[in-house]
Amino acid sequence: MITGSDLDHDDSSAGEGPLIVAPALWSRTEDGGSWLTPEERGILASVATVVRLQKGETIYKQGQQANALFNIAKGVAKSHIRQSEKKTKITGFQFPNDIVGIAQNGKYMNSAEAVTSIILYRIYGRSLEKILEGSPGITIKLIRKLWLDLHANHCYTIVLKKRHAVSKVAWFIQDIGRLQRSSANNIDEIYLAMNRLDIADYLGISPEAVSRSFRSLIDRGAIHLRDRRHVQIVNEADLEAVASEFVIKL
């Protein structure tokens, strides 16, 4: 079994080439589009290594040589970038079927950490490159997946700039719900694996603003909290209306 300590050293000595960005074993696109066929998933699985990490362990670090990418099989991760020597910024949360390990100039562009205990598939760049050369179907689906991820990141940027705190939290609840429904059917509750501090960092507001926003959404009947981790959407239309509210600048 591979543990967190196995990820701290430079694996380039194993003879693998530099990373090329691609998903590993995802079963379908987030919008319900093209699935990888069982044969295609089997091809990727043949070169993948299973990595198991505990909550809080590092998957990879920003600036580290990027010679492998990771696909989440189970659990939740978060990505963050270093803004200064003492400050980092959470840029996203990743769920089963998501990719972590985007690189630029041969180095990871951000850091990734396990929010929960997590199981990942690790594929080295040279192994994946050989597969893509002989599998145009996987390559096409890869391009589609990357485009969807870029579009989602663009939408996230718009949300942060133009919405107030309650609107951001409403949007966040909707977004997490969509992600969880893409990997599970008929879920009655949304599970928030991340804590309030991480949500605040991601949305660019204070932890107190996050708590007030949850209370506001409860008071207006849009959501119900069974506890701090489990959210039920009571009024989908009302939640959508709040999530769509923009800050009005006079």
C-alpha positions, 0 to 999 in steps of 0.5 A: 500500500502507498502511504502519504510518505511515499508522495514526499520524495521525487519519483522522477528517479523511477524513469517516468517522463514529465506530466501531461494533464489528463484524467485517469479513471473517471466514469463520466463527464460532470454534465452527464456526457460521454462515458469512458467505455469499460475497455478504456477504463481498463486500459488506464487502470492497467497503468494506475497505482492506488494511493491511500491517504488520511485526512490532512495528508498532502497529495502533492505540493505547489512547485514540486516536479509534476511527474504524475496525476491523480484521479479521485476514487473515493473521498474529498480533496482541496487545492490551494495556491501559495500567495505569500510565505505565510498565506495560502488560498483555497482554489477548489474542492475535488470529489470522486472522478475529479482530476488533481495534478495540473502542471505548468512548465513541469511543476505543479501549479498548486498544492493538493491535500486530503480533506477526508481519508481518500483513495486516488489512482496515480498515473505517471506521465510517460505511461499515460502518454503512451496510452493516449498515442494509441487511444484517440477515444480517450484523448477526445474525452480528455479534451472535453473533460478539461474544457468542462473543468475550465468552464467551471473555474470561470463560473467560480471566478464570476461568483466570487467577484459579483455576489454577496456573502449569502449568495456565495454560500447559496451558490456553494451549496448548489455546486456541491449538491450538483457534484455529489449528484453526479456520483450518486443517485437520489441523495436526500442530503448534501454532505459538506466534508469541508469545515467552515474555515475552508468554505470561508477561504474558498469563497473569500469571506469570513467564517462569521459571514459563512455562519450568518449566511447559513442562518439566513438561508435557514430562516428564509426556508431555503435549506435545513441543517441536520448538523454542521455537515448535512444540508437539505435543500428545502426550497430549490427555487428560493435557493436558486434566487439567492444564488443568482443575486448580484451585488449592486454598486451605487 
